[in-house]
């Protein structure tokens, strides 16, 4: 089968349109997979150090389109904003187990 001149002209445009459609579908799929938004992370004054930095760095690398706001709470607020919904998540210091601990006066 041989294309006519009109068919050959149409074929070039049809190929361009299909390529454009493929790029549109790929762009839509990419955008639908991106997690974006804002996350407020509560930090207890007792939570610090390397573990906190690693968690926040790993999150930033995994979700670059999420803006992270840090809210630091003192020891009077051990839930770091979770109870009053001031934060979305919080990094907290775990409680010490009481077994094996003795207090002295």
Residue, then its C-alpha position, 0 to 999 in steps of 0.5 A: x500500500x502506498x500513501x497518497x500525498x494527502x495521506x503522507x501529509x496527514x501522517x506526519x501531523x498524526x504522529x506529532x499529535x500522538x506524541x503530544x498526547x503521550x507527553x500529556x498522559x505522562x505529565x498527568x501521571x507524574x503529577x498524580x503521583x506527586x505528594x505535595x502540601x504542608x506538614x507541621x511537625x512538632x518537636x519536643x525539646x527532649x527530642x534532638x540529635x542525629x535521629x531527628x535530623x535523619x528522619x527529617x532529611x529522609x522525609x524531605x528527600x522522599x517528598x520534596x514537594x511537601x513544605x515542612x514547618x517545625x514547631x518546637x515545644x518545651x517539656x511542659x507540652x510533651x505531646x508537642x502539639x498533637x493533643x491540641x491539633x497544633x501539629x500534624x505529626x510529632x517526634x517525641x522522646x519515648x518514656x523511660x521504662x520504670x523497671x530497673x530505675x530507683x529514685x533516691x532522696 
